[in-house]
Amino acid sequence: MPAGSQHVISLLAVPTRRRIEFMKTKLQLLIANLLIVTTVVTAYSQGPTAKTVPIPKTDKLGSSLKFDFPDMRVGVAEYDEGPTGTTVFYFPKGAKGAVDMRGGAPGEVNAEILQNAYERPMVQAVVLSGGSWYGLSAATGVANELKRMRAAEIDYIPGVVGAIIFDVGGRRFSRVTPDDTLGAAAVRSAEAGWFPLGARGAGRFAMQGVYFHRGEGAENYAGWAHSGQGGAFRTVGPTKIGVFTVVNALGSVVGRNGMTVRCGRNDPGQNCPSIADKLKNFPPIKPAAAETGGPMPNTTITLVVTNQKLPFAVLQRLATQVHSSMARAIQPFATSQDGDILYAVTTDEVENPNLSPTDLSVIASEVAWDAILASVPALPERAKPLAARPRPGSLQKFTGNYEFYGGGKLVVSFQADSLSAKFEGNGRIYFDKDKTYAITPAENGLFLIESPGRESLRFDEAGGNVAGLTMNPGPWAIRAEKK
């Protein structure tokens, strides 16, 4: 019998309708993969810095939480062109869900269905995403990709819920946001037992603590600190408890010692003050016109997951209690300018008579605090200025106009053996209008902008020529192309 003929014969033995469905499924998967390849080829055919089409990134690099929960898979996808991203929690067998929403500016999709006290497993995926309301389309992308992945299940309709953070606005120049393509890439990458921490997925460009940095100007916003996504996991007997959160809060993240954990964007914050100390000399609070004008730029979005069997009423109370507890770790919390949402789901697998619903909620609340603390990543070590000045004229090749993807231009000049920079356009939180900043050569080929935030610069070279620059290389890189 020729090689492969046995497979052909067995396939032919399948009823005609099932053979057609099998062939359709294979064709759909092939088309989906070809679309991804076409997108990548199109983008790169226009040059590595053209960036006409954002390209999903789904690598597994960086710090991550490892845990044991086989019935949940986690996937992330990011657009470096943003930077922004999406995080997906996929439950192939489904899960029962509840939701607790608070704060004045929630952004969500399908949360209302979880308020109807259904006792059956209606949730196949929870999607957390950047991009404000634009980012809700990532949830649609997840639903459509699950439809393709499980095309053989004719009546399969995935229950997908989602929530977003506001990661556009002053923190970045680009208006690239998560979309259907990014959501689809995230769920395709999903695997069990792994959750990336810090500036990954939906937390790719999250920030926290802006409440304490009022006013305008780069100096004011130098204290606006980065955060990201965090997770923590605990096992109590047969019960598994996980909390996963994306912290983009108006308030500051607070440690268990009562001190804020980060008090500057590029400052490790070893001796940050307490919230009480911050409030001692705080300026009078004035009503903000934006509070009644639409969506706000702050939100913490969270998922609590367990395998313990819980009726809906108990699951809803778990959501409410854990969400309330997060006010200890984020201060202030659930303000009119936050859109905080917490999903609680259970796979309803195990009984645990030794763990009461109240005890479960208390433990989950402690896990939530751990997850919030894990959302604040370690800052890259700051390069030190060079002890000796570079040789005369060696810096001249770095002069030119560097355009950021999404708008704005950094004009780098050379004079008296020194570099300086001036930003043209909207400098966002990094540069003030009509100001010139000195650029100091530092270790490891980096430079420091002598601005309030002291941003790092790396000039990117290709073929011996300077092709662009990267501001803050590392987790929060923002790139510009030399023109």
C-alpha positions in Angstrom: 0.0 0.0 0.0 1.5 3.4 -1.0 2.6 5.7 1.8 -0.3 7.9 3.0 -3.0 5.8 1.2 -4.3 4.4 4.5 -5.0 8.0 5.7 -6.8 8.7 2.4 -8.9 5.5 2.7 -9.8 6.3 6.3 -10.8 9.8 5.3 -13.0 8.6 2.5 -14.7 6.3 4.9 -15.9 9.3 6.8 -19.4 10.5 5.9 -19.4 13.1 3.1 -20.6 16.0 5.3 -17.8 15.4 7.9 -15.2 15.2 5.1 -16.3 18.6 3.8 -16.2 20.1 7.3 -12.7 18.7 7.8 -11.4 20.1 4.5 -13.0 23.5 5.2 -11.3 23.6 8.6 -7.9 22.9 7.1 -8.5 25.5 4.4 -9.6 28.2 6.9 -6.4 27.6 9.0 -4.2 27.8 5.9 -5.9 31.1 4.8 -5.4 32.6 8.3 -1.7 31.7 8.3 -1.3 33.1 4.8 -2.9 36.4 5.8 -0.3 36.7 8.6 2.6 36.0 6.3 1.2 38.5 3.7 0.9 41.2 6.4 4.5 40.7 7.5 5.9 40.5 4.0 4.0 43.7 3.0 5.3 45.6 5.9 8.9 44.6 5.5 8.9 45.0 1.7 8.6 48.7 2.4 11.7 48.8 4.6 12.3 47.9 8.3 11.2 51.4 9.4 8.2 51.9 7.1 5.8 50.6 9.7 2.8 51.0 7.4 1.3 47.8 8.9 1.8 47.1 12.6 3.1 43.5 13.1 1.9 41.4 16.0 4.6 40.2 18.4 3.9 37.1 20.4 7.3 36.1 21.9 7.7 34.5 25.3 10.6 36.6 26.5 11.0 38.4 29.8 9.8 37.8 33.4 6.8 35.5 33.8 4.6 33.8 36.4 4.5 30.0 36.1 1.5 28.2 37.6 -0.6 25.1 37.4 -4.1 25.6 35.9 -4.4 23.4 32.8 -7.9 24.4 31.9 -6.9 28.0 31.2 -4.5 29.2 28.5 -2.9 32.6 28.4 -1.7 34.4 25.2 -0.3 37.9 24.6 0.3 39.9 21.5 1.8 43.3 21.1 2.4 46.1 18.6 5.8 47.6 19.2 4.6 50.4 16.8 2.3 51.6 19.6 3.6 50.4 21.9 0.4 48.6 23.0 -1.0 45.1 23.4 -3.6 42.5 24.3 -3.8 39.7 26.8 -6.2 36.7 26.4 -7.3 34.1 28.9 -8.8 31.2 27.0 -11.0 28.5 28.6 -11.4 25.7 26.1 -14.0 23.9 28.2 -15.7 27.1 29.3 -16.1 28.7 32.7 -18.8 30.3 34.8 -18.4 34.0 35.2 -19.3 37.1 37.2 -18.2 40.7 37.0 -17.8 43.7 39.4 -17.6 47.1 37.7 -16.8 50.4 39.5 -15.4 53.7 38.8 -16.7 56.3 36.4 -15.2 55.2 33.1 -15.5 51.5 32.3 -14.8 50.2 28.8 -16.0 46.7 28.3 -17.8 44.3 26.0 -20.4 41.7 27.0 -19.9 42.2 30.8 -23.7 42.6 31.2 -24.3 39.0 30.4 -22.4 38.0 33.5 -24.8 40.0 35.6 -27.7 37.7 34.9 -26.8 35.0 37.4 -26.5 32.1 34.9 -25.1 28.9 36.4 -23.7 27.5 33.3 -20.1 28.0 31.8 -20.7 30.8 29.4 -17.2 32.2 29.3 -14.7 30.9 26.8 -12.3 33.9 26.8 -11.5 37.0 28.9 -9.7 39.7 26.9 -7.8 42.5 28.5 -6.5 45.1 26.1 -4.9 48.5 25.6 -6.2 51.1 23.2 -9.2 52.6 25.0 -12.5 52.0 23.2 -10.6 51.2 20.0 -9.0 48.2 21.8 -12.4 46.5 22.3 -12.1 45.2 18.7 -9.4 42.8 20.0 -12.2 40.9 21.7 -14.0 40.6 18.4 -10.7 39.3 16.9 -10.5 36.6 19.6 -14.1 35.5 19.0 -13.5 35.3 15.2 -10.3 33.4 15.7 -12.0 30.9 18.0 -14.7 30.5 15.4 -11.9 29.6 12.9 -10.0 27.3 15.3 -13.1 25.4 16.2 -14.9 25.5 12.8 -15.7 21.8 13.0 -18.1 22.5 15.9 -20.9 23.9 13.9 -22.9 25.3 16.7 -20.0 26.7 18.7 -20.4 30.3 19.7 -17.6 31.5 22.1 -18.6 33.6 25.0 -16.0 36.4 24.9 -15.9 39.2 27.5 -13.3 42.0 27.5 -12.2 45.2 29.1 -9.7 48.0 28.1 -7.3 50.5 29.5 -6.5 53.9 28.2 -2.9 53.7 27.0 -3.0 56.4 24.3 -2.8 60.1 24.9 0.2 61.9 26.4 2.4 58.8 27.1 3.1 58.0 23.4 3.1 59.5 20.0 1.4 56.7 18.0 -2.3 56.1 17.7 -1.8 52.4 16.9 -4.2 50.4 19.0 -5.1 46.7 19.4 -7.5 45.4 16.8 -9.0 42.2 15.4 -5.6 41.0 14.1 -3.9 41.5 17.4 -6.6 39.7 19.3 -6.5 36.7 16.9 -2.7 36.5 17.3 -3.0 36.6 21.1 -5.4 33.7 21.3 -3.4 31.6 18.8 -0.3 32.0 21.0 -2.1 30.9 24.2 -0.6 28.2 26.4 -1.2 26.9 29.8 0.7 27.7 33.0 2.4 30.9 31.9 1.7 34.6 32.4 4.2 37.4 31.4 4.7 40.1 33.9 5.3 43.9 33.6 5.3 45.7 30.3 3.7 42.8 28.3 0.3 42.2 26.7 -2.4 44.7 27.7 0.2 46.2 30.2 2.6 47.0 27.4 2.4 50.8 28.1 0.4 51.0 31.3 1.2 53.8 33.9 0.1 54.6 37.4 -0.1 57.4 39.9 -0.8 60.4 37.8 -3.2 61.7 40.4 -0.3 63.0 42.3 1.2 64.8 39.3 -1.1 67.6 38.4 -0.5 70.4 36.0 1.3 70.4 32.6 4.9 70.2 31.4 7.6 67.6 31.3 8.9 68.4 34.8 5.5 67.6 36.3 5.1 64.3 34.4 8.6 63.1 35.1 7.1 61.5 38.2 4.4 59.6 36.3 5.5 56.0 36.8 5.3 53.0 34.5 3.4 49.9 35.6 2.1 46.9 33.6 0.4 43.6 34.1 0.9 41.4 37.2 -0.2 38.0 38.3 -0.1 35.8 41.4 -1.2 32.3 42.1 -1.9 30.2 45.2 -3.1 26.6 45.9 -5.1 25.7 49.0 -5.7 21.9 49.1 -7.4 21.1 45.8 -8.4 24.7 45.2 -6.4 26.8 42.8 -6.6 30.7 42.9 -5.1 33.0 40.4 -5.4 36.8 40.0 -4.2 38.6 36.9 -4.4 42.4 36.6 -3.4 45.3 34.3 -2.8 48.4 36.4 -3.3 51.7 34.6 -4.6 53.5 37.7 -5.2 57.1 38.6 -3.9 56.2 42.0 -0.4 54.9 43.0 0.6 51.3 43.7 1.2 50.9 47.4 3.3 48.2 49.0 2.5 46.2 52.2 4.6 48.6 54.2 2.3 51.5 53.2 4.9 53.2 50.9 4.3 53.9 47.2 6.5 51.5 45.2 7.5 53.9 42.4 7.8 57.7 42.5 9.4 58.5 39.1 9.2 57.3 35.5 12.9 56.6 35.3 13.7 56.5 39.1 13.9 53.1 40.9 12.1 54.7 43.8 14.0 53.2 46.8 12.7 55.8 49.2 9.2 56.7 47.9 6.8 58.4 50.4 3.6 57.1 51.8 0.2 58.3 50.5 -0.2 60.2 53.8 3.0 62.1 53.2 2.1 62.8 49.6 -1.2 64.4 50.7 0.4 66.7 53.3 1.3 69.4 50.9 -1.0 68.4 48.1 -2.5 71.4 46.2 -6.3 72.0 46.5 -8.4 69.7 44.5 -10.3 71.4 41.7 -13.1 70.0 39.7 -11.9 68.6 36.4 -14.0 69.4 33.4 -13.0 66.1 31.9 -14.8 64.1 34.6 -18.1 64.7 32.9 -16.9 64.8 29.4 -16.2 61.2 28.4 -13.8 58.3 28.8 -10.9 58.8 31.2 -7.2 57.9 30.9 -7.1 55.5 33.9 -8.3 52.0 34.7 -7.3 48.7 36.4 -8.7 45.6 34.8 -8.5 42.2 36.6 -9.3 38.5 36.4 -9.8 36.2 39.4 -9.9 32.6 38.4 -10.5 29.4 40.5 -11.3 25.8 40.0 -13.5 25.5 43.1 -17.2 24.8 42.6 -19.2 28.0 43.4 -22.8 28.9 42.8 -23.2 32.2 41.0 -24.1 34.2 44.1 -20.9 33.1 45.8 -18.9 33.8 42.7 -20.4 37.3 42.5 -19.5 38.0 46.1 -15.9 36.8 45.4 -15.7 39.4 42.6 -17.0 42.1 44.8 -14.9 41.4 47.9 -11.6 41.0 45.9 -12.3 44.1 43.9 -13.0 46.1 47.1 -9.7 44.8 48.7 -7.7 46.3 45.9 -8.2 49.8 47.4 -5.4 48.8 49.8 -2.9 48.3 47.0 -4.0 51.2 44.8 -4.7 54.6 46.3 -6.9 56.3 45.4 -9.0 53.5 43.8 -12.2 53.3 41.7 -12.4 57.1 41.2 -14.7 58.9 38.8 -11.7 58.9 36.5 -11.0 55.2 36.6 -12.9 52.4 34.8 -12.1 49.5 37.0 -13.5 46.1 36.1 -13.0 42.7 37.7 -14.0 39.4 36.1 -14.3 36.3 38.4 -14.5 32.9 36.8 -14.6 29.3 38.0 -14.1 26.1 36.1 -16.2 24.4 38.7 -14.0 21.4 39.0 -13.4 20.6 42.7 -15.2 20.6 46.0 -13.3 21.9 49.0 -15.4 21.8 52.2 -12.3 23.0 54.2 -12.3 26.3 52.4 -15.4 28.5 53.0 -16.4 31.1 50.4 -15.4 33.9 52.8 -12.0 32.3 53.4 -11.6 31.9 49.6 -12.3 35.6 49.1 -9.9 36.7 51.8 -7.1 34.6 50.3 -7.9 35.8 46.8 -7.7 39.4 48.1 -4.2 38.7 49.3 -3.3 37.2 46.0 -4.7 40.2 44.3 -2.3 42.5 46.2 0.6 40.3 45.2 -0.6 40.6 41.6 -0.7 44.4 41.7 2.8 44.6 43.2 4.0 42.2 40.4 2.6 44.7 37.8 5.3 47.2 38.5 8.4 46.0 36.7 12.0 46.6 37.6 13.5 49.6 35.8 16.4 49.0 33.4 19.7 50.0 35.1 20.3 53.6 34.1 23.5 54.1 32.0 26.1 56.4 33.7 27.6 59.4 31.8 31.0 58.6 30.3 33.9 59.6 32.4 35.8 60.9 29.4 34.4 63.1 26.6 34.2 61.4 23.2 36.8 62.5 20.7 36.0 65.8 18.9 33.7 65.3 15.9 32.7 61.7 16.7 29.2 62.8 17.6 28.5 64.7 14.5 27.0 61.7 12.6 24.1 61.7 15.0 22.7 65.0 13.9 19.5 65.2 11.9 15.7 65.0 12.1 14.1 62.0 13.7 10.4 61.5 13.2 8.5 59.4 15.7 5.9 56.9 14.4 2.6 58.7 14.9 3.9 62.3 14.9 6.5 64.7 16.3 10.1 65.3 15.3 13.3 65.4 17.5 15.9 67.6 15.9 19.4 66.7 17.0 22.1 69.3 16.6 25.9 69.4 17.1 27.8 72.4 18.3 31.0 72.9 20.3 31.6 69.1 20.4 28.2 68.6 22.1 24.8 67.2 21.1 21.5 68.9 21.8 17.9 68.2 20.9 14.7 70.2 20.4 11.3 68.6 19.9 9.0 69.9 17.1 5.3 69.1 17.5 3.5 67.8 20.6 6.2 66.7 23.0 3.7 64.8 25.1 5.0 64.1 28.6 8.6 64.0 27.5 9.5 67.5 26.0 8.4 71.0 26.5 7.8 73.4 23.6 10.6 75.6 22.5 13.1 74.1 24.9 16.6 72.8 23.9 18.0 69.8 25.8 21.6 68.8 26.1 22.4 65.1 25.2 25.0 63.4 27.3 27.0 60.4 26.0 26.7 57.5 28.4 27.9 53.9 28.9 27.0 51.1 26.5 26.5 53.3 23.5 23.5 55.1 25.1 22.9 58.8 25.6 20.9 60.7 28.3 18.5 63.5 27.5 19.0 66.2 30.1 15.3 66.6 30.5 13.2 66.4 33.7 12.6 62.7 33.0 16.1 62.0 31.9 15.1 59.7 29.1 17.6 57.4 27.5 18.5 57.4 23.8 20.1 54.9 21.5 21.0 55.8 18.0 20.2 52.9 15.7 22.7 52.2 12.9 22.4 50.1 9.8 25.2 49.6 7.3 27.4 52.1 9.1 24.8 54.9 8.8 22.5 56.2 11.5 18.9 55.1 10.5 16.9 56.2 13.5 16.8 56.3 17.3 15.1 54.6 20.2 14.0 56.5 23.2 14.0 54.5 26.4 15.3 51.3 24.9 13.8 48.3 26.7 10.3 47.7 27.9 8.9 51.1 27.0 10.8 51.8 23.7 9.6 54.5 21.4 11.2 54.6 18.0 11.9 57.3 15.5 13.2 57.2 11.9 15.9 59.5 10.6 14.7 61.6 7.7 
